[in-house]
Amino acid sequence: MAGSGLTVSAYLADSGKHVWTTDLTGFPPGSVIVSVRSWPGVVTVGVGLPPPGVPAAHGTSGGSSTQGKSGSSTQGKSGSSTQGKSGSSTHGKSGSSTHGRYHGIAREEVVLTAATGQRLGAHPAAPFGGAVAAGPAATVIVAERAVVSYSNRTGGVLWSRATGPAAQAWQVDGDRLYVTVATGGYLGTAPVTALRLIDLRTGAERFIRPRGPAFAGALSLAFGGVVIFSGANGVTAYSGTTGVLLWHRAGVLPDAVDAVRRSLYLISGNVLRGVNPRTGARRGSVAGAAAAAASSGLYGVREGSVLGIDHGALGKAWGYEIAAQRVAWTSRTLPWPHYFADLSGIGGSAPPAVDAVLLAICPQLGAPLPGNAGQQCEKPELAAINR
């Protein structure tokens, strides 16, 4: 999947063949795609909305997802659009729109069918929220004040769990969603006094509380039933089901997880350290220049190999084997700019179960945009690398 402006295009991961293109209509001028993710049977597209009175924005944005091995994929001219009738929305039909219709909404999450790109519905989302689970039947959205599951058939609410008046931090761990309970939300300075643990399939909710007055730091990661908090004093791990303190490491920050080998990686200076997420016991490290490069260009860790990318016109993607302490492979030189197609981790551009890493590259840049807004890519491409 690839998003540019308000256009979404689908390609086959194994061949790069164009499947469909859909233009998202009914949004105010200045709206732009900020995320794209492919799920079983559906695609979710996050659309950032401008405040009233803001002029139309320029440039491109998007995300991607791959589900199998692939060579390379090039985004060319759009094919015919398969946009169908929209499903119901929580705030009206998806045809013409005004800023008033979107008053107070910073982001809209659009749900499309994966097979044809037909629009199923659109729902309000938090600026740093959006879809956290989806399938043929339902889509779960993190909104500013609630987590809501919507029916993809009717657009109706299947279940909803309020999260308070302020947008909270959240992390997904499999079928579980953790949402912080903190006065002022993630923008405030108040400590996290509890976590909401929400089952993404059923909506069942319970509270996880620490043994003391608050968790130590900010919620940074949830992995393997463990929640990770980080702050000035380092990293602290708690049980995701009881809130019991598991371990603490000073002078480090959480950096990545290896879902296949069930390892958490912490970074300290120029050293990347692997640990057992439940015990904190060490599981190897990467020191020196490789870790320094990883700290600025690290995508993640898969099956014991650090996946990284060099910046600049001669940059390459590379894999570094932690056990052998050596670079296992490097890609060809990539056109600049280039970046991992999903830096947030939510888009699955390097899924744990497959051997493909998806990169976005730009062989041809356009003229500079107004207001020092960078340059628009005139020939965006997706390149898949067998890791």
PEVEN-V853912 format. One record per residue. PHI is phi in whole degrees, 0 to 359 (* if undefined). Layout:
BEGIN
((PHI) (PHI))
END
This chain:
BEGIN
((*) (215) (237) (214) (65) (235) (244) (246) (234) (245) (225) (287) (292) (272) (227) (81) (294) (290) (253) (200) (225) (231) (267) (275) (252) (89) (253) (297) (304) (96) (289) (208) (293) (245) (200) (220) (218) (262) (237) (300) (88) (219) (233) (248) (233) (274) (244) (281) (252) (280) (297) (305) (92) (276) (293) (302) (271) (239) (110) (230) (203) (167) (219) (200) (212) (230) (235) (194) (293) (203) (274) (223) (229) (243) (276) (252) (289) (292) (275) (291) (276) (243) (294) (257) (290) (277) (283) (286) (238) (287) (218) (121) (292) (261) (279) (295) (219) (230) (297) (298) (298) (259) (303) (83) (255) (263) (209) (238) (253) (262) (249) (238) (287) (289) (284) (233) (83) (295) (282) (260) (171) (210) (219) (297) (219) (289) (307) (248) (246) (103) (288) (242) (199) (198) (195) (301) (268) (210) (228) (257) (243) (272) (261) (293) (235) (196) (250) (231) (256) (248) (287) (285) (276) (249) (81) (283) (280) (273) (201) (214) (233) (294) (239) (106) (286) (245) (297) (254) (286) (210) (212) (255) (226) (65) (268) (244) (242) (255) (235) (289) (242) (213) (300) (89) (69) (288) (272) (272) (252) (290) (290) (274) (266) (196) (235) (273) (255) (244) (283) (290) (272) (249) (84) (301) (228) (212) (260) (250) (240) (286) (287) (261) (289) (199) (288) (271) (100) (251) (295) (242) (198) (225) (203) (61) (81) (240) (252) (249) (246) (228) (193) (297) (268) (113) (247) (233) (251) (233) (294) (282) (247) (240) (81) (291) (295) (260) (192) (218) (229) (276) (71) (227) (227) (289) (236) (197) (231) (249) (293) (288) (264) (55) (238) (254) (246) (249) (243) (221) (63) (251) (239) (256) (247) (269) (223) (289) (296) (272) (246) (82) (294) (291) (226) (95) (207) (235) (243) (80) (297) (297) (291) (297) (294) (297) (295) (255) (232) (283) (269) (180) (234) (226) (53) (81) (240) (282) (259) (222) (214) (273) (270) (101) (295) (254) (291) (227) (274) (209) (236) (242) (283) (291) (295) (274) (56) (207) (283) (273) (201) (224) (276) (292) (299) (254) (303) (255) (281) (216) (197) (297) (297) (218) (287) (281) (90) (279) (272) (71) (284) (221) (297) (298) (272) (234) (258) (254) (242) (257) (241) (260) (229) (222) (291) (219) (266) (270) (290) (302) (276) (298) (70) (57) (271) (88) (234) (277) (279) (274) (219) (291) (224) (248) (240) (258) (242) (283) (272))
END
